[in-house]
Amino acid sequence: MQGRVLIIAGSDSGGGAGIQADIKTVTALNGFAMTAITALTAQNTQGVQGVLAIPPAFIRQQIDVVMQDIGADAIKIGMLGDSATIDVVAEAIVDHAPTVPVVLDPVMVAKGGQHLLADEAVAELRLRLLPLATVITPNLPEAEALTGLPAIETEPQMRHAATTLLALGARAVLLKGGHLPSDTVTDLLATRQGTASFTAPRIHTRHTHGTGCTLASAVAAGLAQGMSLHDAVARARTYVRRAIAAAPGFGHGHGPLDHAVTFDSARLEE
């Protein structure tokens, strides 16, 4: 049940998000993680202090050598940074993996508020990568940026945003509702066949750094292992919730999860 997952994303020196969280997540769920690093960041639980972009040609080389030798059963895409990186990643997917499941986490803003995607690159992301993704996993601010809709503040507005993203070319949308002020958190999985709702009590904690990266990588691991999209999302949400609940409490800001939390990956229920 291992499953090979190629992760295309940025590095987090603090270990809570990005490539580091992605590798930990895929490994915890019994998958095999490979990487193409798009950027180096200097960051901790208090925010991103610096970003060093990787040249697009080298990003492409990382993808090429992995796919030509090891291959992948799923691809997870996180931080891309700019239009040139988006273009090279889109071209590599078309060349190497046109039928491989792709989980696109449209990383735009870090937990501390730092912008991780250039404004002019949003349209390129929408045009080049949205149609290639098996599922996209935006939070509400990211959904607003992708759709141009005003503030999403209710579940009906979430449903409208998900439908709008499907109309823009996404095959499936996992719209995360954590930004809504409520004691429960509702995520919507929208496809052209309908919409499923996942609801659970909110875990009140500041230790949520990397939850988006972790969720997307967990979904990718499930798809790589042959799970249906619905079951991959259900297992991923269970894993993330347990990792949040077991957070080690590190740092003075938004702390990391416990990616090594004991977890029976065969169980899908909360």
C-alpha positions, 0 to 999 in steps of 0.5 A: 500500500506504499504509493510513490508521491512526488512533492513539488513545493517549497522548503520550511526551515522550521520543519512545520510546513512545506516540503518537510511537512509533506515528507513527514505526512507521506511517510506517516501514511506509509507512502514513499515521498520524493521532492522537487524543491521550488524555493528555500524559505527561512522561517519559524513558527513566527513567520517567513523571514526570507525566500530564495527561489530555485531557478525554474530549469533546476526545478524541471531537472528535479522532476525529470530525473525522478520521473524518468527513474522512479516514477510517481503514483501521485503528485502534490503541488504546493508553493510555486512562487511565480509564473515561470515556476508554474509554467515549468511545472505544468509542462513537466506534468504534461510531459511525464504524468498526464494521467497521474493524480495531481493534488494542487494546494494553491499556496498564496499566503503563509500562516503569518501573512507573508505572500508566497505567490506573486500577484501576477501569477494567480492568473497563470495558476488558474490557466495552466495548473487548475485543469491539470489537477485531480483536486485543488485544496484552497482555503477561503482566502485562496478561493477568493483570490482564484475566483474573484469572489468577495469575502466567503463568510458562510457555508452557502457562499463556500458552496458557491465558491466551490461551484465557481472553481469547478466552472473554471476547470477544476475537476474536484475542489476540497474547499477548507472552511477553517477560516469561518468563525465557528466551533465546528469546521466544515470542509466541502469536497465538490465534484461534478457529481455533487458535494460532500460535507465533512464537519468536525469540532474545532480544535482551539489551538495556535499550533496549526502551522502546516495544516494545509500542506499536511492535508494536501499531502495526506490526500495525495498519499491516499490517491497514490495508494489507490484510494477513492478521492472521498476516502483519501480526503476522509483519512487525510482529515482524520490524520490532520486532526489527530496531528493537531491534537498531539502538537508538541507545543514548539515555538512562540507562534503558530506551532507545528503538528505532530506528524508522527502521531500514532495513526491507523491508516486503515481507519477512516472514521473520526 
